[in-house]
Every structure is written in structure tokens, then in C-alpha cells.
Amino acid sequence: MIDVLVVGGGPVGLATAIRCALAGLSVTVAEPRGTPIDKACGEGVMPAAVRRLAALGVKPDGRPLRGIRYVDERHHADARFRHGDGLGVRRTVLHAALAERAAALGIPVMPTRVTAFARQASHVTAAGIEARYLVAADGLHSTIRRILERRAAIPNRPAAPRYGLRRHYRIAPWTDLVEVHLTAEAEAYVTPVAADLVGIALLLPRPGGDDFEARLSAFPALSRRLAGAACGSDVRGAGPMRQDVWRRVHGRVLLVGDASGYLDALTGEGLSVGLAQAEVLARCLAAGRPGDYERAWRKVSGPAWRMTAGLLWSRNQPLLASRLVPAAHYVPWLFSTVVNHIAQA
Ligand SMILES: Cc1cc2nc3c(=O)[nH]c(=O)nc-3n(C[C@H](O)[C@H](O)[C@H](O)COP(=O)(O)OP(=O)(O)OC[C@H]3O[C@@H](n4cnc5c(N)ncnc54)[C@H](O)[C@@H]3O)c2cc1C
């Protein structure tokens, strides 16, 4: 019997597996997709996440990010990170770096999609493996969570669902900030990820379909900037983003990363918070105290969740939404405080 079976080998699943291995636990990952895995993401790694990756021994190549810029038709506002740089990094590059570190630690990865598990008093069995704990890191639409919720009959219906779309463009980055372009109902995130590549992630109130250019045309300044640039990737989508989860600990089955609950990508903290959850989860399992994880999860995820909820609420108020960029422009210290709070989440 092994100590931990991690279902899902995305960034948070691999980080959890690495943390468990470093804590002396025997761990296996089940991930059906081959390395490196791509995904719809803004690809802005906040400074706190850069430090958490370094603590795992993971230093992916990317572009240093020095802060955040908010932009609308008439204003812009810049806020610099005060405590170290973030990193713009392609998901494939990030995933390959984490996978390489996991392989160096001898962590086996089974090419398996886990669709069922059986719980006994002393262990969990899934995909033919017996493990003391099963950790579900299988993303927004977690299969493991759905099985658990079906048993607990918990409905998950977000009131105002939002969706993400992303594509890359072959163009030299024009800034070392993450640019956030806002319209009344959508945002476009511009993240430099290589010397000749910029990622664009759109957050929308309805599924984007494949017509990225049509969605991008709602941001005229950005469309003009990208005119003539070749596409650097296919279009990928995600959503609905909001996933309310009532608890993360179900005996020996525990949830982490997007599988453990997600609100929205508008603050770009998903990886940062997921890496923090991986750290506390491994600590709870190594101590043989899985029940402590729920409280630890709330402690590391709560501040980011509340900040995201607040910003999301402002975005949904017609009077406030149009004043966000002017407010950031005219009250720069407040914008800088918010950005640096997010950067350290
Ligand atoms: C549009 C958008 C933009 C974003 N921008 C940013 C950003 O700029 N910065 C940031 O920090 N965060 C951002 N995020 C959030 C970030 O992408 C996620 O928080 C992060 O990917 C979560 O990692 P994860 O490992 O929990 O899940 P995922 O990355 O979704 O990984 C889950 C893995 O589980 C595997 N899996 C699924 N089902 C099974 C199964 N049944 N069995 C085995 N394996 C399974 C999948 O193949 C996948 O590899 C963004 C999200 C979106 C949607």
C-alpha cells in the first residue's frame, strides 16, 4: 500500500505529489494526458507562486512580470509588485518543469483517468492502487468531487457563471506588466510569456465558442496592437469557472487546487493559492492529521477568495464597473495596495 494517490497531474497535483515526496510519503500520480499539458490560463504566475515553485525546486523559463496595468478606453493605471517579480510562463513550460522535478524525485505517473474509487476504514482503492489517502487534483470539473457530491447531494449552480478563452500571438511583448483591459462585461488579460510570444486570456459572461477574434474585437486598442500578428496557439476554453465546494475532507479522500473550489480568474491567483493548498495538505497528511486540512485550506485560500469575491461583485455593479479603472488611475496607492495583496496571496 502507498501513502498517497494523487488523481490529476496538473500543476497543483504535481506540486502536491512533490510536497508529499519531500515529506517522506510514498506517492503516485494518475494523469491520463501526456506531458506537457496545455490549458486555458492567463499564465501570469504571481510573486508568491514564484517563491512557492522555487521551494519545490521548480524554476521554469518565462518573462519576469513587474506588476499589473488596468486599461480602459480612456485611462490606465500601473501598480508595481513590491516584493519580487511574478513570471509570465507558458502552461506547457510550467507543466514540463513540474513533471521533470516529480520524475527526479522518482514519483510514478500512471496514464490513467480515475472514474471510481472504493473507501475502506484504513485505505482507499482506485485504479488498482491501494493508498492511505486519495487526493483529488482533477481540476474545475473534478470527477472525484462529483462522485462525493452525488453521495452528499450538494448542488453546484453558480448564479452568474463566467467563462475563459485563451490564445497566443507571435509578437514581441510591449510591456513587462500583465495588462488587464476592461469593458462593461468582459476582461482581456495580456501576459508576456516569451521573447516573441504574448498570451491573451478573455474572461466572459458566456461561453466564448471558437470565435476568438470576434470576442477580441470588443477591445479595440488591443485588437489594433495585435493586428497582423500570427497566432501562436489554438483557442482553448474553460468554465463555468465558479465551483462552490462545501468541504474538502471526506475521510481519506481530500480535494486540492481547482477541484477544491474556484471562484474566478480575474485576480490571477489560481496557481498561487493551489500551490499553498498543496503545501498545507502534504503537511497534514505527513502528520497523519487529514482532518486538519479543512481549516488549513480555509486559512490559505480565504484571503484570495474574499478579494476575488469583492472584485467580482464590483464588476457586476453597473455603476462601479465603469469606474474601476478611473479609480485605479486617480487613487494609485489603493490600486497598488490591492495588487500587492493579490501578489502575496
Ligand atoms: C481563463 C483562465 C485564466 C487563468 N489565469 C490564471 C493566471 O493568470 N494565473 C493563475 O495563477 N491562475 C490562472 N487561472 C487558474 C489556473 O489555471 C488554475 O487555478 C490551475 O490550473 C489549477 O491547477 P489544477 O492542477 O488544480 O487543475 P488543472 O490545471 O485543471 O489540472 C487538472 C488535471 O487533472 C487531470 N484530470 C482530470 N480528470 C481526471 C481524472 N478523472 N483522473 C485523472 N486525472 C484527471 C487533467 O487532465 C488535468 O491535467 C486561470 C484560469 C482560467 C480558466
The ligand as a MOL file (V3000), in Angstrom:
LIG
                    3D

  0  0  0     0  0            999 V3000
M  V30 BEGIN CTAB
M  V30 COUNTS 53 58 0 0 0
M  V30 BEGIN ATOM
M  V30 1 C -9.1870 31.6110 -18.3620 0
M  V30 2 C -8.3720 31.3470 -17.1250 0
M  V30 3 C -7.2790 32.1600 -16.8360 0
M  V30 4 C -6.4980 31.9050 -15.7120 0
M  V30 5 N -5.4220 32.6890 -15.4740 0
M  V30 6 C -4.6240 32.4330 -14.4210 0
M  V30 7 C -3.4450 33.2010 -14.2060 0
M  V30 8 O -3.0950 34.1000 -14.9630 0
M  V30 9 N -2.6870 32.8880 -13.0990 0
M  V30 10 C -3.0150 31.8950 -12.2280 0
M  V30 11 O -2.3120 31.6730 -11.2490 0
M  V30 12 N -4.1300 31.1440 -12.4330 0
M  V30 13 C -4.9270 31.3740 -13.5030 0
M  V30 14 N -6.0220 30.5930 -13.7290 0
M  V30 15 C -6.3150 29.4970 -12.8030 0
M  V30 16 C -5.4010 28.2930 -13.0460 0
M  V30 17 O -5.4020 27.9610 -14.4160 0
M  V30 18 C -5.8830 27.1130 -12.2140 0
M  V30 19 O -6.1210 27.5500 -10.8940 0
M  V30 20 C -4.8750 25.9720 -12.2060 0
M  V30 21 O -4.7240 25.4210 -13.4780 0
M  V30 22 C -5.3470 24.8730 -11.2560 0
M  V30 23 O -4.4910 23.7660 -11.3680 0
M  V30 24 P -5.0410 22.3160 -11.0030 0
M  V30 25 O -3.8280 21.4220 -11.0710 0
M  V30 26 O -5.8530 22.3640 -9.7620 0
M  V30 27 O -6.0710 21.9470 -12.1610 0
M  V30 28 P -5.8110 21.6760 -13.7750 0
M  V30 29 O -4.7170 22.5440 -14.1960 0
M  V30 30 O -7.1340 21.7960 -14.3530 0
M  V30 31 O -5.3110 20.1810 -13.7580 0
M  V30 32 C -6.1920 19.1050 -13.5160 0
M  V30 33 C -5.5880 17.8390 -14.1110 0
M  V30 34 O -6.3930 16.7170 -13.7440 0
M  V30 35 C -6.4770 15.8370 -14.8340 0
M  V30 36 N -7.7050 15.0500 -14.6740 0
M  V30 37 C -8.9830 15.4850 -14.8560 0
M  V30 38 N -9.8470 14.4870 -14.5710 0
M  V30 39 C -9.0840 13.4070 -14.2130 0
M  V30 40 C -9.4100 12.0760 -13.7840 0
M  V30 41 N -10.6810 11.6770 -13.6950 0
M  V30 42 N -8.4020 11.2340 -13.4980 0
M  V30 43 C -7.0920 11.6430 -13.5560 0
M  V30 44 N -6.7390 12.9030 -13.9410 0
M  V30 45 C -7.7280 13.7650 -14.2580 0
M  V30 46 C -6.4950 16.7440 -16.0720 0
M  V30 47 O -6.0510 16.0360 -17.2260 0
M  V30 48 C -5.5450 17.8600 -15.6430 0
M  V30 49 O -4.2230 17.6160 -16.0700 0
M  V30 50 C -6.8290 30.8300 -14.8370 0
M  V30 51 C -7.9380 30.0310 -15.1170 0
M  V30 52 C -8.6970 30.2750 -16.2460 0
M  V30 53 C -9.8720 29.3870 -16.5260 0
M  V30 END ATOM
M  V30 BEGIN BOND
M  V30 1 1 1 2
M  V30 2 1 2 3
M  V30 3 2 2 52
M  V30 4 2 3 4
M  V30 5 1 4 5
M  V30 6 1 4 50
M  V30 7 2 5 6
M  V30 8 1 6 7
M  V30 9 1 6 13
M  V30 10 2 7 8
M  V30 11 1 7 9
M  V30 12 1 9 10
M  V30 13 2 10 11
M  V30 14 1 10 12
M  V30 15 2 12 13
M  V30 16 1 13 14
M  V30 17 1 14 15
M  V30 18 1 14 50
M  V30 19 1 15 16
M  V30 20 1 16 17
M  V30 21 1 16 18
M  V30 22 1 18 19
M  V30 23 1 18 20
M  V30 24 1 20 21
M  V30 25 1 20 22
M  V30 26 1 22 23
M  V30 27 1 23 24
M  V30 28 2 24 25
M  V30 29 1 24 26
M  V30 30 1 24 27
M  V30 31 1 27 28
M  V30 32 2 28 29
M  V30 33 1 28 30
M  V30 34 1 28 31
M  V30 35 1 31 32
M  V30 36 1 32 33
M  V30 37 1 33 34
M  V30 38 1 33 48
M  V30 39 1 34 35
M  V30 40 1 35 36
M  V30 41 1 35 46
M  V30 42 1 36 37
M  V30 43 1 36 45
M  V30 44 2 37 38
M  V30 45 1 38 39
M  V30 46 1 39 40
M  V30 47 2 39 45
M  V30 48 1 40 41
M  V30 49 2 40 42
M  V30 50 1 42 43
M  V30 51 2 43 44
M  V30 52 1 44 45
M  V30 53 1 46 47
M  V30 54 1 46 48
M  V30 55 1 48 49
M  V30 56 2 50 51
M  V30 57 1 51 52
M  V30 58 1 52 53
M  V30 END BOND
M  V30 END CTAB
M  END
